[in-house]
Amino acid sequence: MAGAIIVSWSFDDLVKLSGYRNVVSTNCPPTALVHDGPSDERVITNGVAAYYISENGLPSEEAERARQLLERLYALGDWAAGEIVERHRRDKERVASGYYELKPRLTVHEMFVRRYVRRHPGSSVEEISAGTSLSLSEVQVLTEELCNHGILVLSDQSKTKYDLSASEQARYRELPEAERLMP
């Protein structure tokens, strides 16, 4: 059972102190009630969850304490804390993978075309159009742009079919197996 409440943290204050981006808006944000008991627990009263976080193991430095409180709220099942923590993790992974340095940044339709050609090397504009549900004229423009960016190249088989460039193929070989298999 929860011990005596030592401090109550508002969710907005936790997020600001943690340095994480607030990517949620909610009418009823959670409150972290830090107590002197032995364990964390969630108590639901009238459909509203109260999160009791044990003071045991919490760091004294405020920013790290806020980050750990968010992690523990997430572990107790709070969706808002989960969204913020997971967004922070994705952002860190993107920085580590060089995602933000990728040039050029592709539009959604350019990514559709690149993904289709990756799966179907030697595809014609007509095949890409049918496979992506994009118009033939749009695919013609997109393949030209992707060729100009060095992402696609004209296939050796024909001057009307496309393959990924050598640099794009190398980039996919360097990705972890799970990411290569993603749609």
C-alpha angles and dihedrals in degrees: 000000000000117000128217114316110250100178139353118219123199114223094237091053091049092052093047093048093046093058090228121134115258103232098166137073118197136167092218111037118188124255122217110220108197111208138178095240126114102256148024119258143171118223119192117205121177089345094306119114122223116196118213112193120193116235088221110113097005113137119237096226106097101224094048090043090054091049091050092047089054090049091050093046087053091049089053090056105262107155096203093054088045092054092050095044093046092047089052090051092049091049091052091049091050092052091047093048094048092244093144092052093056109121128225104032107223128224119234092258091048088053090050090054094045091048092049093050090047089057095038110035116194093032123161124225088255093053092047090049092052093044096049099035089234123134118266092241092051092049090051090054093044095049090050091051092047090050090051089052091051094245098111130033132191109265121252087230095063142351091240099054128079138218134178113270118253091254092053091048089051091050091054092048089055094053118098114261094254093055093047091057094050116110 
